Amino acid sequence: MNKKEIIIATVLTIIIAFMELTVLPSILVININYFDITPIYFSLIFNFILIGIISFLILKFFCPSWNLGFKKKGLLKGLKKYGLVGFLAGIMSFVAFYIGLRPFDYEPSIWKVLVEGIIYYIGLAIIEELYVRGLLLNIIEKLCANKKNKTMIAIIISSVIFGLGHIFGTLSQPLIVIISNVIWTIGMGMYFGSIYKKTNNLWLPIILHFWINICALPYCFSSLSGYADISLYIILPIYLLLGIYSFYIIRKKDNL
């Protein structure tokens, strides 16, 4: 991996992060109103597609030696070995949201559930794992090549950035919600980063990222956009433990 490719990958990472956070340029040209689907979701999904095309072209022609880990090898073994904890974390998140959002006061159309509760989360999982784990984590690891614990350093730094990036989606919430969201997202990022580096397969964190995200499906049936206190009390310790578990994963002297 030469310096030129690292620089290009870094610029690409910044571009993707900017596009995800601002929803540009799609938000300027996409304005679809369909059933009860919140219009911005169409802009977000279109931006995911645009990000995918841009990333494919740049990586293919300018970073040909960059190995993201989009492969079948190690996926099933990785899911069996590391996926159960993530699966259980998702179930507990669902329970937390279900308890916190009751009684449900909204009856969504099937289209809202499909677009906002499934399709959007598929795109989100792919794009965030692409640039946070596939690009950012590997960039940091390469920059720390001379460090003894370069992989752990890269996982921690990329996870903190991943967590801080979620501040923008909670700015209207109370401070305790913002802090809690950042902390549990860091824990989640630690888990995704650890299983990615352990298996060298990006599909593994993508699948588990999607699973955890889709467990927020109860929001499609509620008009509440924030977090109930009871949900915070359940979710925060779950992902703190997931982050601690990640240290165990990465320090084990085994690979798939």
Secondary structure as the mmCIF struct_conf table of DSSP 4:
data_model
#
loop_
_struct_conf.conf_type_id
_struct_conf.id
_struct_conf.beg_label_comp_id
_struct_conf.beg_label_asym_id
_struct_conf.beg_label_seq_id
_struct_conf.end_label_comp_id
_struct_conf.end_label_asym_id
_struct_conf.end_label_seq_id
HELX_RH_AL_P HELX_RH_AL_P1 LYS A 3 THR A 22
TURN_TY1_P TURN_TY1_P1 LEU A 24 PRO A 25
HELX_RH_AL_P HELX_RH_AL_P2 SER A 26 VAL A 29
TURN_TY1_P TURN_TY1_P2 PHE A 35 ASP A 36
TURN_TY1_P TURN_TY1_P3 PRO A 39 PRO A 39
HELX_RH_AL_P HELX_RH_AL_P3 ILE A 40 PHE A 62
TURN_TY1_P TURN_TY1_P4 PRO A 64 SER A 65
BEND BEND1 LYS A 71 LYS A 72
TURN_TY1_P TURN_TY1_P5 LYS A 73 GLY A 74
HELX_RH_AL_P HELX_RH_AL_P4 LEU A 75 LEU A 101
HELX_LH_PP_P HELX_LH_PP_P1 ARG A 102 ARG A 102
BEND BEND2 PRO A 103 PRO A 103
HELX_LH_PP_P HELX_LH_PP_P2 PHE A 104 PHE A 104
HELX_RH_AL_P HELX_RH_AL_P5 ILE A 110 LEU A 114
HELX_RH_PI_P HELX_RH_PI_P1 VAL A 115 ILE A 119
HELX_RH_AL_P HELX_RH_AL_P6 TYR A 120 GLU A 128
HELX_RH_PI_P HELX_RH_PI_P2 GLU A 129 LEU A 137
HELX_RH_AL_P HELX_RH_AL_P7 ASN A 138 LEU A 143
TURN_TY1_P TURN_TY1_P6 CYS A 144 ASN A 146
BEND BEND3 LYS A 147 LYS A 147
TURN_TY1_P TURN_TY1_P7 LYS A 148 ASN A 149
HELX_RH_AL_P HELX_RH_AL_P8 LYS A 150 LEU A 164
TURN_TY1_P TURN_TY1_P8 GLY A 165 HIS A 166
BEND BEND4 ILE A 167 ILE A 167
HELX_RH_3T_P HELX_RH_3T_P1 PHE A 168 THR A 170
TURN_TY1_P TURN_TY1_P9 LEU A 171 SER A 172
BEND BEND5 GLN A 173 GLN A 173
HELX_RH_AL_P HELX_RH_AL_P9 LEU A 175 THR A 199
TURN_TY1_P TURN_TY1_P10 ASN A 200 ASN A 200
TURN_TY1_P TURN_TY1_P11 LEU A 202 LEU A 202
HELX_RH_AL_P HELX_RH_AL_P10 TRP A 203 ILE A 214
TURN_TY1_P TURN_TY1_P12 CYS A 215 ALA A 216
HELX_RH_3T_P HELX_RH_3T_P2 LEU A 217 PHE A 221
BEND BEND6 SER A 223 SER A 223
BEND BEND7 GLY A 226 GLY A 226
HELX_RH_AL_P HELX_RH_AL_P11 ASP A 229 ARG A 251
BEND BEND8 LYS A 252 LYS A 253
#
